[in-house]
């Protein structure tokens, strides 16, 4: 089973600052990696797929990078609506799709 | 508009059975893999399994194999998640989600993200 590890668990950032979230896979997942955003009381929302492609309607301040085992989600200038929990998910290892434990981005 | 609409919240006793649903609309239900995801209170997302409604090919996470049953009725565009005997530890929010076709997906495998999610069904199991 591929284990996905996200760091840090909590990230405190001021509005307007840059946030960098990490996700590491226990073995290579190629570029088959997605990022989701979840706000309290809401279902997750797809942000990034294929490690670096923004989903429809996702603002350009969200960007993804990486391949193999190391991935990064960057939010270039945090807006108030971006404070949420972010999850990575691998979908390379059929049929298993594994989520990371999540990173909470909170207001500093 | 592509939508997944899940059934309402449930409150059950330990040992009871339960079947929750996820109805798709706005797309060809039979040609997209549908997954189920558990979120226990205050915790992260856990992938449970997926089904291809076209032929009901179903795959499970090892953690959930034998604990739940995933099924689908393509005639009414609905996927299901069911338990035969609930435990208190099944208390959680359950989401269904559709695999995107932005990747590689066929009737036998799928390498893509979840692009559409249901609103979630809260299941509470308590004596």
Interface residues (C-beta under 8 A of the other chain):
Chain A: X1 X32 X34 X36 X38 X43 X44 X45 X46 X49 X50 X53 X55 X85 X87 X89 X91 X92 X94 X95 X96 X97 X98 X99 X100 X101 X102
Chain B: X35 X37 X44 X45 X46 X47 X50 X59 X61 X62 X95 X97 X100 X102 X103 X109 X110 X111 X112 X113 X114 X115 X117 X118 X119 X120
